[in-house]
């Protein structure tokens, strides 16, 4: 399919198709068509395909689909996040607090094989890796979920960078009442815990993260470095979950993704709007 | 390994393949992807949705609709528009009935009547009073045959015109600003119209890149802003201009630059 492109085009055919995940959607369209025709004798193929692509364009295509499909492209992920918000936003206006398991059940209503693991990782961001059976508000959960799910590959790259830094930092002064002597060879558990709580140097973290993220494919979405840097520059030291929480609260990153409204507008719209929508 | 009976999965795959071939889905999807790669639209999903919509209604469509669809595939500023023009011209020139014994029915070529109908379809979203002057200049008689160069020129002009009309509409709403009514200060409108006229008049006939740049320079934002601001001081007679008149005048400036072909 990758023939030579006509002169003057901005990108080659393979790049264009890969950037928009065209082949994935075409393959899925045809599988859906074949499944559909098994159950329904009468089918107008052109219309079926037109409806499929229109639903992808509108963003309604991820509802009730399997996790593998929902996760497959950035567009699918952002549409799913939007559906979660529009389906469950009344929870936000009622101010209820829910547990990890309850959020997981909600997500399973829209995607029946959604893994618990993703929800747990989201909880770690909201609760800063602490007291993970705590209840969370819908708004906090949703913004953290957005970072964890939409930028999954980036979050993993970040963790890699962070762990690398944790293991490598040789001299960390641990302030405590008991005097611990630091040796390069032996690191005790308590020191590790202390290091975890304090975090790593922000500038170093940024540099290592830039390198790790450079290994990601050009089509993998990640927050723009400028916004990450603006969060990191706020404190001299930062923990992994501290950074992720900060990113989830950052309005610029939220606007980049484009699925959810800005933090202040989250609770706009009365219940009447929701019912009429 | 010798002939083996196909596994159930392979049989299923073959069944599906045959079904897709038989129902033409394979060839349609292949065509769609080729068109997609050729045109590289900003929104491939919408493009594919429209493409398959057209396919499912194409049995009932006539030549004009097919040609129009081909021309709509991409914006006139794109390189692939030129290719689409050629394809569209061929489609429009198809003989009405190749098997007919009547000589007039099986001669290929783009007739004037088909051409006029096509222009009308392209301009269908523009109100009639606005595009009448344009058609006067580029229309042709029913009995004439239309060569490709003329076809290319006129179709491109039509699409540029459609964009121009939209642009004028948005300029007018900007000039209206916060005023609720659909009227605005006549003087401001006149300044805008005369700026456009000056720019186009300064365009030398050779259409060299230099002269186009010079003409565009006349329309630069700060010059326009200064001429609009200099008008603000005189507040004598506040006559207004409504949208229709503004549009008409802008379009007159546009069409005065179009070659008369009729």
Interface residues (C-beta under 8 A of the other chain):
Chain A: X1 X3 X5 X6 X7 X8 X9 X10 X11 X13 X16 X17 X20 X22 X25 X26 X30 X33 X34 X37 X44 X45 X46 X47 X49 X50 X51 X53 X54 X56 X57
Chain B: X16 X19 X20 X23 X24 X25 X28 X29 X33 X36 X37 X38 X40 X43 X44 X45 X46 X48 X49 X50 X51 X52 X53 X55 X56 X79 X80 X83
